Amino acid sequence: MFRILAHQMSWFVEKGRRHFVGRLVGLLEASYPDSIEGMTREETTAWVDAAVAKAAFYGIETEPEVTQLVLLFLVLDIDVDLNEPWAREILADPDLVPIGKVRALVEEARERGISSVDVVARSELLGEAVDA
């Protein structure tokens, strides 16, 4: 019988995570070069890695929602949860599913006049990151 041990599973999970982070870096370089201007590829990778970890901290782990949240962090700031009580409240809300958290962040940002969050809802960008 074939059995995958815990340390082996961890290796596969980390490999998948690194691959996803790499695809997100590629998306940012291709579609949002102005947003990461002045950052080296290593700095961009570290920023995306931190954004993905923050998403996981708030229970957002599926690729489409993480991609949207990373794009939101690009617009709002990766520390929006630390700097804006409204964002922290939404992200920490245990009654919201991941897509609900992302949608609530977009709606609240729109209500606060941050129109640049509209790019987050563009499905063709999600396809680039998820299907790449």
N, C-alpha and C positions, 0 to 999 in steps of 0.2 A: 504494500500500500504506500502511496506517495503522500508525504506530509510536508507542508511548508511550516517551518519553524518561525517563531515570533521575530527573531532578528532578520530572517530572510524577508519576511513580509515588510518589515520596516525599511529594508533596503529598496524594495520595489516601490513602496509609497514615496520615499524620498526621491527616487529616480523620476517618478512621474511628476512630482512637485517641481523638480528642477527643470524638467522638460516644459511644463506649463509656464513657469517663470520666464524661461527663454522665449517662448512664443509671445508672452505679454510684452517683453522687452522689444521684440521685433515689431509688434503692433504699435508700440509707442514711437519707435524709430521711424516707421513707415507713415503713420497717420497723424502723429502729434510731435513732430520734431521740434516745434517752437516751445512746447511745454517742457522738454527735457534739454533744451539748449544749454550748453555749458557743462553738461554732465558727461563724463566718460561712460563707456559701455559698462564698466565695472560699477560705477556709481549708480547708473540706471538700474542695473541688475540688483544691487543692494537695496535700492529704494523700492523696487517692485517686490523683492523678497519680503521686506518689512511690511509692505501693504498687504500682501497675501497672508502673512502671519497675523496681522491685525484683523483681517477679515475672518480668519479661522477663530480668533479669540472671541469674536462676536457671533460665532456659529454659522458663518457664511462660508461654505466650502465647495459648492458646486461651481464648475467653471464659468457658466454664463453670469451668475450673480457675482462671483469674485471679480470677473472682468469688469462688470458695471461698477462695482465698488472701487476698484483700482482707478477707473476713469473718473469717478466722483472725487476720489482723493487727489487726483491730478488737478481738478478744478477747484475743489474746496480746501485742500491742504490735507496731507496725511494725518495731521494732528487735529483735525476738525472735532474729533470726539473729546479731545482734551481742552480745546479752546471754545467750543460752542455747546452749552448745556442741551440745547434742542437736539443736536446730532448724537450726543452721548445717550440721551433718553431714548431716541429711536433705536440706535444700535443695540442697546442693552435690554430692550423690551422683550421679555420672554414669551409674550403672546404673539409676536410677529414672526412669521416664517421668513427665511432669508430673502426671498423675492419681495416680500412685504416691507422689509427693512429698507431695501434699496429703493423701492417705489416711494416709500414715505420720506426718505431723504431727498429724493428728487422733487417731490411735491413741496416739501417744506422750503427747500432752497429756492424753488420758483416763487413761492409766496414771499420770500425774503428778497426777491428781485435779482437772484443769481441765475440769469437766463442761460448762461453757458453750460448748465447741467443738461440741457436738452440733448446734447450730443450723446449722452449716456444711453438714451433709449433707442438709438439707431441700431436696428438689428443687423445691418450688414457689417458693422464693426464687430459685433459679437461673433458673427460667423468667421471672420478673419482670425480671431484669437482662438476660437474653439475648434475650428476645422483645420487649422494650419498643421 
